[in-house]
Amino acid sequence: MPKYLTLFSFKGEAMAALIENPSNREEAVRKLAESIGGSLEAYYLMFGQYDGCVIYDAPDSASAAVTVVAVTSSGAFSRLETHELMTADQFLEILSRAKTITSYKPPGS
């Protein structure tokens, strides 16, 4: 099953609500992943450009997109960025397959 990383930043209002009523959002994220037939691997909060990240499995990219659209519609986040993750072995397979592509010509050639 494909694995995804979503980085997120809370809007100020959402952070204020968390300060006022602290809650661990990990269970809500776990239920969201399970609702699309996936599973939550990790939920972390952090300092820096993003407030946190989620690593989860989803059946396919459309299912991952569904979660992003649903979460975005909540209005609680100022940023959401999702990436499909791959193992080193999967990347080696991609490199091997890329070697067979010979018809691509870069611009200006």
N, C-alpha and C positions, 0 to 999 in steps of 0.2 A: 504494500500500500504506500503511495507517495507520502512524503513527509514535507511539512511546510513550517516556515518561520514567519510569524507576524510580529512586527515591531509596532509599538503604539505609544501615543502621548495623550494624556488626559487633557480635556479643556479645563480652564480654571474653575468653572462651576462644578465640574465633576470632582476635581481635587478638593474643593471646598466641602462638598457633600461627604466625601470620604473622611475628611478631618472632623467634621461635625458628627458623623456616624460611622466610625471605622468598621470595615468589614473585609474579610478575606474573599476576594473575587475568584479565587482558584476553582471553587466548586461550580460557580456559574459558567466558567470557561470550560470546565470538564463536561458539563451537561450540554453545552453548545456543540462541542466536538462530537459527543456521542449522538446528538440529534441528527447529524448528517452521516452517521455510520462510521465515524472515526474515533480517535482516542487522544487524550491529552498526554503528552510525554513530559512537558515541563512548563512551568509558569514562573517567571521571574520578574521582579521589579528592579529598577536600576537608576543610577544617576547618569546624567549626560543628555544627549540629544533626544533620547526616548525615555519614557517613564517605565517601560517594561517590554517583555517579549514572551511569546508563547510558541512552543514547538508542539506540533500535533500531526497526527496521521489523518488523512482524508481519502476517500475512495478515488477521487479524481480532481482535476483542477476546477471543474464546474462546482463541485461540492465545496472546495476551498473558497471559491468566489462567492458562493451563497453566504458563507459565514461572514466574509468581509462586508458584503452589502447589508446584511442584517445588523452587524455591529455598527457600521457607519451610520445607519438610519437611526440609531439610538441618540445621536447628537452628543455623546459623552466624550468623543475623541477629536483632537485637533489633527492628528496624524495617524494613519494606518498604512503600513507597508508590508506586503506579503511576498515571500520568495519560496519557490519550491527548492528543497534541499536534495542533494544527491551524495551518495557515498563515493569514496575514492574508486571503488570498482565500477560503479555506474559511470563515473567520469571517464575511466579508461575505455569503456565500451563506446562512449560518445566520441572520444578521440579516434578510436579505431574506425568507426563508421564515417567520421568526417574525412578520413584519409581517402575514402572511396569517391568523394565528391570532386569531380574534375571539371565540371562545366561552369563553375562560378568565375566570373572575371570582375576584378575590382573596378570601381569607377575610374575613367580615364585610360583604361587599357584597351 
